[in-house]
Amino acid sequence: MKVQKIRKGKVLKTIITEDNHGSVHRSAEYSEIDNLDTKTVEEAVDNYEKTFVAIRNILEANEQFSCDDETDRLSLTQCIADALRKSCLIRKEGS
């Protein structure tokens, strides 16, 4: 089974396909409107939405990074992880 998620604005399309040796036997497609393209953290209803919005905001604020460049990719990952911790969506363990 293969699950593919495609976001276009406020709509998340999920396509589920089941294949057997390269030939598709079944396929199902679902669409849901969640407005995650414009929601604020305050409007988010759960941690998943809060996380999505936090990451979206970081990406918007760091347009200069290219995911093709390893240094940029790692720097952007650091920004995202730090923002998630700052938003209390993740926390540093141990200390």
Summary of the structure (lengths in Angstrom):
residues: 95
radius of gyration: 17.0
end to end distance: 40.6
largest distance: 51.4
contacts: 208
relative contact order: 0.11
helix: 37%
strand: 29%
